[in-house]
Amino acid sequence: MTTSAIPANSPAGTGGIPLVPADVPGPPAGPPGLTDRLAGLDRLVHAGVGRLDQPVLDDAVALLDRAGQRLRLSGEHTVVTLAGGTGSGKSSLFNAICGLELSPTGMRRPMTSKAHACVWGLDGAGPLLDWLDVDKRHRYARASALDLERADHSLQGLVLIDLPDHDSIQAMHRAEVDRFVTIADLLVWVVDPQKYADAALHRNYIVPFARHTGVTLIVLNQVDRLTPHEIDDCVADLRRLLEAEGLADPRIVTTSAVAEDGTYGFRDVLVDTVAARRARTERLSADVDKVAERFADYRYAAEPPTTVDDARRADLVQAFTDAAGAPAVAEAMESAYELRAADFVGWPVAAIAARLRSDPLRRMRLTELREELRNAFTGPIGAQQGDVDNALQAVTEGLSQELPTHWGRSVRAAARSHATEIPEALGESLKHALPTFNAVPRWWWLVKTWQYFLVLVAVLSVVWIGFLVAYGLFDLGGDNPSRLVGDAGLIPYVAVLVVCTLGMGWLTASACRNLVALSSAKHGDKMEHHMRVGIERVAHEKVIGPIEEDLQVYARFRENVDIALGR
């Protein structure tokens, strides 16, 4: 059996095989399940911006970035890290698997100061090692499969990395371990019989990665120092400790770097892992599980509301209606309608007689209503901001209680997203609902024409009577006056005509006042309905729409949590 391993940067002519970074291959598509879960996690991040706690979003973004980079790199290689404390023998185990002394060994701290990598299979490994940031001086390549006698268990595709000690006194060494344990496809923790219960290892690495059982392997090394019975006791105690820390059914293998067959069990695990080529996706799936569970804390199990119910919608519209003063405007419009109608359908003779009497209160009321009418069309109309704020609080109070805290806060923010625009929008909606100043019903013009016609008839009749009196008293018509102006006997008839004309005018005005009184109420109701339609539109655009959009975001968020969890 012939094996060889040399540093990747060895000069030509030494007989070694330099590990030259290959071109980056095209991004392979991840498994459908993992791809969908990552897409769901990405949607969770977008939905959570501005709503959820930033550390959760930052961790998810980091995972998405890391997963995207790993999936674009070689899927034919499996990254396996050997991590452990000082004296655990991980470097000796690394050398035993590689078949050569590639990583320095010893009991002093620290021995391995930089990550060392040994690669079986060069194609596509260069970009992967660049991404792993392994120093080119510490990259090694195998010329062939490690075990030629057992070709069915080839290690082709393995990237085995020996890490510095996790308990090193050098902070940069611990940082190197922390970085690799977040990106390795398979985490191998090498422990020895004396320090397998090391608190630093379990507190800093085992417990935080307890849900990564599928991509975690515990290697109890240096078992050559124990009897078979002691080995069984150590394995049982180690298993008990791991299960108590959350690792479900942990995988434990025993090794000895000095015994002739002491690494066979560990090497078989590596061979099976490399052959399956599932470690990469299993590791990323475990990472997604861990992050997605943090997002699951931001949702309730109960189905959330996706719309604002009719009762809350009606209460909001009514509150906006009251805040904008729509009933008062409608009442003012009724009075203005009646006052405006009096100028058209009133009896002009009565209007002239009223002007002859001094009535300051009437003039004041007339002026006020005219100004009120004029301002209703041309002046600013708006609601008080305090009334609007109270209405917004009322509409979200019940909804926010049905949602998790963060989403309840988001719904309240959505309801207030246009709060400062609402008073002006309400005023504009009211102004658009009001008729133009000169718009009057056609029948008013007909009545006005009829009334002035009657006034004209009455005036002409009075003039006629005057002519009849003048011709009768002063004999202005000569010997043959016209009968229409010279016959004094027509005076009673003409007087009756005047009385009838005045009476018709008064009766017309009285009847029209009754009609105006009836139509003014309908006119006020119509105006209030039009204003309410405008207010409903403002309520939907400025409040209901943003709230329902936020509720739908939360509903999709709940669905994407299930997708990210792989359910």
Secondary structure, 3 states (H helix, E strand, C coil): CCCCEEECCCCCCCCCCCCCCCCCCCCCCCCHHHHHHHHHHHHHHHHHCCCCCHHHHHHHHHHHHHHHHHHHCCCCCEEEEEEECCCCCHHHHHHHHHCCCCCCCCCCCCCCCCCEEEEECCCCHHHHHHHHCCCHHHEEEECCCCCHHHHHHCCCCEEEEECCCCCCCCHHHHHHHHHHHCCCCEEEEEECCCCCCCHHHHHHHHCCCHHHHHHEEEEECCHHHCCHHHHHHHHHHHHHHHHHCCCCCCEEEECCCCCCCCCHHHHHHHHHHHHHCCHHHHHHHHHHHHHHHHHHCCCCCCCCCCCCCHHHHHHHHHHHHHHHCHHHHHHHHHHHHHHHHHHHHCCHHHHHHHHHCCCHHHHHHHHHHHHHHHHHHHCCCCCCHHHHHHHHHHHHHHHHHCCCHHHHHHHHHHHCCCHHHHHHHHHHHHHHHCCCCCCCCHHHHHHHHHHHHHHHHHHHHHHHHHHHHHHHHHCCCCCCCCHHHHCHHHHHHHHHHHHHHHHHHHHHHHHHHHHHHHHHHHHHHHHHHHHHHHHHHHHHHHHHHHHHHHHHHHHHHHHHHHHHCCC
